[in-house]
Amino acid sequence: MLCAYLVSTYEQIRRATNRDLASQPVGRASCRSGSSAIVMAMATRAFVGLIVHSLGNPDQLDVHENAVLVVKDGKIACLEPEERLPELIEQYQISEANIVKMTKGQFVMPGLVDTHLHAPQYPNVGLGYDKTLLEWLDTYTFPLEASYSDAAFAEKVYQAVVRRTLNAGTTTACYFATIHSYSNDVYTFFFNFFFFFSFFFYY
Protein backbone atom coordinates (compact mmCIF):
# COMPACT_ATOMS: atom_id res chain seq x y z
CA MET A 1 0.00 0.00 0.00
CA LEU A 2 2.80 2.43 0.91
CA CYS A 3 4.73 1.68 -2.25
CA ALA A 4 1.54 2.10 -4.30
CA TYR A 5 0.92 5.46 -2.64
CA LEU A 6 4.38 6.73 -3.49
CA VAL A 7 4.20 5.45 -7.07
CA SER A 8 0.82 7.15 -7.42
CA THR A 9 2.28 10.40 -6.11
CA TYR A 10 5.20 10.12 -8.51
CA GLU A 11 2.89 9.51 -11.46
CA GLN A 12 1.02 12.68 -10.52
CA ILE A 13 4.28 14.58 -10.61
CA ARG A 14 5.32 13.03 -13.93
CA ARG A 15 2.04 13.97 -15.60
CA ALA A 16 1.82 17.50 -14.22
CA THR A 17 3.21 20.63 -15.81
CA ASN A 18 4.86 23.39 -13.79
CA ARG A 19 1.57 25.28 -13.86
CA ASP A 20 -0.32 22.24 -12.56
CA LEU A 21 2.15 21.82 -9.74
CA ALA A 22 1.60 25.41 -8.67
CA SER A 23 -2.19 25.04 -8.59
CA GLN A 24 -2.75 21.46 -7.37
CA PRO A 25 -1.83 19.73 -4.08
CA VAL A 26 0.70 17.37 -5.64
CA GLY A 27 4.47 17.21 -5.56
CA ARG A 28 6.04 18.49 -2.35
CA ALA A 29 2.78 18.54 -0.39
CA SER A 30 1.87 15.00 -1.44
CA CYS A 31 5.34 13.73 -0.68
CA ARG A 32 5.17 15.24 2.80
CA SER A 33 1.82 13.59 3.46
CA GLY A 34 3.31 10.40 2.08
CA SER A 35 6.10 10.65 4.61
CA SER A 36 3.59 10.95 7.43
CA ALA A 37 1.69 7.96 6.13
CA ILE A 38 4.86 5.89 6.09
CA VAL A 39 5.87 6.90 9.60
CA MET A 40 2.44 6.11 10.98
CA ALA A 41 2.47 2.68 9.32
CA MET A 42 5.91 1.66 10.57
CA ALA A 43 5.97 -1.49 12.66
CA THR A 44 7.55 -1.28 16.10
CA ARG A 45 11.10 -2.64 15.88
CA ALA A 46 13.82 -3.63 18.29
CA PHE A 47 17.50 -3.29 17.35
CA VAL A 48 19.72 -5.47 19.51
CA GLY A 49 23.48 -5.02 19.75
CA LEU A 50 25.94 -2.13 19.76
CA ILE A 51 24.30 1.31 20.09
CA VAL A 52 26.35 4.52 19.91
CA HIS A 53 25.17 8.06 20.65
CA SER A 54 26.22 11.35 22.29
CA LEU A 55 22.97 12.74 23.66
CA GLY A 56 24.16 13.78 27.08
CA ASN A 57 27.38 15.52 26.10
CA PRO A 58 28.46 16.31 22.52
CA ASP A 59 32.09 15.86 23.58
CA GLN A 60 31.44 12.38 24.95
CA LEU A 61 30.61 9.22 23.01
CA ASP A 62 28.25 6.82 24.79
CA VAL A 63 28.74 3.21 23.71
CA HIS A 64 26.22 0.55 24.73
CA GLU A 65 27.67 -2.80 23.72
CA ASN A 66 24.70 -5.02 24.58
CA ALA A 67 21.59 -2.91 24.29
CA VAL A 68 18.08 -2.80 22.85
CA LEU A 69 16.83 0.21 20.93
CA VAL A 70 13.05 0.19 20.42
CA VAL A 71 11.62 2.29 17.57
CA LYS A 72 7.87 2.93 17.55
CA ASP A 73 6.03 5.01 14.94
CA GLY A 74 9.35 6.17 13.55
CA LYS A 75 10.59 7.48 16.91
CA ILE A 76 12.95 6.04 19.52
CA ALA A 77 10.81 4.71 22.36
CA CYS A 78 13.57 3.49 24.67
CA LEU A 79 17.16 2.34 25.03
CA GLU A 80 17.61 -0.49 27.52
CA PRO A 81 20.10 -3.26 28.43
CA GLU A 82 19.75 -6.41 26.30
CA GLU A 83 18.57 -8.49 29.27
CA ARG A 84 15.31 -6.52 29.19
CA LEU A 85 14.50 -7.69 25.66
CA PRO A 86 11.81 -10.26 26.67
CA GLU A 87 9.80 -7.73 28.67
CA LEU A 88 10.23 -5.06 25.98
CA ILE A 89 8.89 -7.47 23.36
CA GLU A 90 5.81 -7.98 25.50
CA GLN A 91 5.44 -4.31 26.43
CA TYR A 92 5.68 -3.02 22.85
CA GLN A 93 4.15 -6.08 21.13
CA ILE A 94 7.18 -6.59 18.89
CA SER A 95 6.97 -9.52 16.49
CA GLU A 96 9.93 -11.82 15.89
CA ALA A 97 10.23 -10.52 12.33
CA ASN A 98 10.81 -7.00 13.67
CA ILE A 99 13.68 -7.86 16.00
CA VAL A 100 16.99 -6.98 14.35
CA LYS A 101 19.98 -8.67 15.97
CA MET A 102 23.15 -7.04 14.77
CA THR A 103 26.23 -9.09 14.05
CA LYS A 104 29.86 -8.35 14.89
CA GLY A 105 30.95 -5.09 13.26
CA GLN A 106 27.42 -3.70 13.00
CA PHE A 107 26.10 -0.86 15.14
CA VAL A 108 23.40 1.78 15.27
CA MET A 109 24.24 5.47 15.52
CA PRO A 110 22.41 8.75 14.88
CA GLY A 111 22.32 9.81 11.25
CA LEU A 112 24.81 12.43 10.11
CA VAL A 113 23.73 15.99 9.31
CA ASP A 114 24.81 17.98 6.23
CA THR A 115 23.83 21.64 6.55
CA HIS A 116 24.79 22.70 3.01
CA LEU A 117 24.39 20.35 0.05
CA HIS A 118 23.99 21.47 -3.58
CA ALA A 119 22.15 18.48 -5.04
CA PRO A 120 22.18 19.71 -8.68
CA GLN A 121 25.97 19.97 -8.65
CA TYR A 122 26.50 16.26 -7.94
CA PRO A 123 27.68 15.51 -11.52
CA ASN A 124 30.36 18.22 -11.11
CA VAL A 125 32.07 16.63 -8.12
CA GLY A 126 35.84 16.82 -8.63
CA LEU A 127 35.70 19.12 -11.67
CA GLY A 128 37.15 22.56 -12.22
CA TYR A 129 39.98 22.75 -9.70
CA ASP A 130 42.02 24.64 -12.29
CA LYS A 131 39.52 27.51 -12.48
CA THR A 132 38.65 30.54 -10.37
CA LEU A 133 35.18 30.71 -8.81
CA LEU A 134 33.58 32.82 -11.56
CA GLU A 135 35.17 30.69 -14.31
CA TRP A 136 33.94 27.56 -12.54
CA LEU A 137 30.39 28.94 -12.31
CA ASP A 138 30.31 29.92 -16.00
CA THR A 139 31.92 26.70 -17.24
CA TYR A 140 30.29 24.08 -15.03
CA THR A 141 27.62 25.33 -12.62
CA PHE A 142 25.28 27.43 -14.76
CA PRO A 143 25.21 25.09 -17.81
CA LEU A 144 24.59 22.08 -15.57
CA GLU A 145 21.81 23.71 -13.60
CA ALA A 146 20.05 24.68 -16.84
CA SER A 147 19.92 20.96 -17.64
CA TYR A 148 17.44 20.40 -14.82
CA SER A 149 14.66 21.73 -17.05
CA ASP A 150 14.84 18.18 -18.47
CA ALA A 151 12.82 15.99 -16.11
CA ALA A 152 14.52 12.76 -17.23
CA PHE A 153 17.94 14.23 -16.46
CA ALA A 154 16.73 15.45 -13.06
CA GLU A 155 15.35 12.00 -12.20
CA LYS A 156 18.65 10.30 -13.02
CA VAL A 157 20.82 12.72 -11.04
CA TYR A 158 18.55 13.09 -8.02
CA GLN A 159 18.19 9.33 -7.60
CA ALA A 160 21.98 9.10 -7.48
CA VAL A 161 22.28 12.04 -5.05
CA VAL A 162 19.82 10.61 -2.54
CA ARG A 163 21.26 7.09 -2.70
CA ARG A 164 24.80 8.39 -2.25
CA THR A 165 23.83 10.68 0.63
CA LEU A 166 22.00 7.94 2.54
CA ASN A 167 24.73 5.36 1.85
CA ALA A 168 27.18 7.74 3.52
CA GLY A 169 24.99 7.80 6.66
CA THR A 170 23.55 11.29 6.17
CA THR A 171 19.87 11.29 7.11
CA THR A 172 19.31 15.03 7.59
CA ALA A 173 20.39 17.63 5.05
CA CYS A 174 19.66 21.16 3.87
CA TYR A 175 19.48 20.65 0.10
CA PHE A 176 19.85 23.47 -2.39
CA ALA A 177 18.04 22.94 -5.70
CA THR A 178 17.38 24.86 -8.94
CA ILE A 179 14.64 27.18 -10.18
CA HIS A 180 12.86 24.28 -11.91
CA SER A 181 9.76 23.46 -9.86
CA TYR A 182 9.02 20.15 -11.58
CA SER A 183 12.55 18.85 -10.99
CA ASN A 184 12.46 19.96 -7.36
CA ASP A 185 9.26 17.96 -6.83
CA VAL A 186 10.88 14.92 -8.41
CA TYR A 187 13.79 15.35 -6.01
CA THR A 188 11.42 15.54 -3.04
CA PHE A 189 9.78 12.31 -4.16
CA PHE A 190 13.07 10.42 -4.38
CA PHE A 191 14.23 11.67 -1.00
CA ASN A 192 11.03 10.46 0.66
CA PHE A 193 11.04 7.14 -1.20
CA PHE A 194 14.66 6.17 -0.63
CA PHE A 195 14.88 7.49 2.92
CA PHE A 196 11.96 5.53 4.30
CA PHE A 197 12.43 2.38 2.26
CA SER A 198 16.15 2.24 3.04
CA PHE A 199 15.03 2.09 6.68
CA PHE A 200 12.60 -0.71 5.89
CA PHE A 201 14.89 -2.90 3.82
CA TYR A 202 18.46 -2.10 4.89
CA TYR A 203 18.35 -4.72 7.62
Summary of the structure (lengths in Angstrom):
residues: 203
radius of gyration: 20.4
end to end distance: 20.4
largest distance: 63.0
contacts: 530
relative contact order: 0.15
helix: 54%
strand: 23%
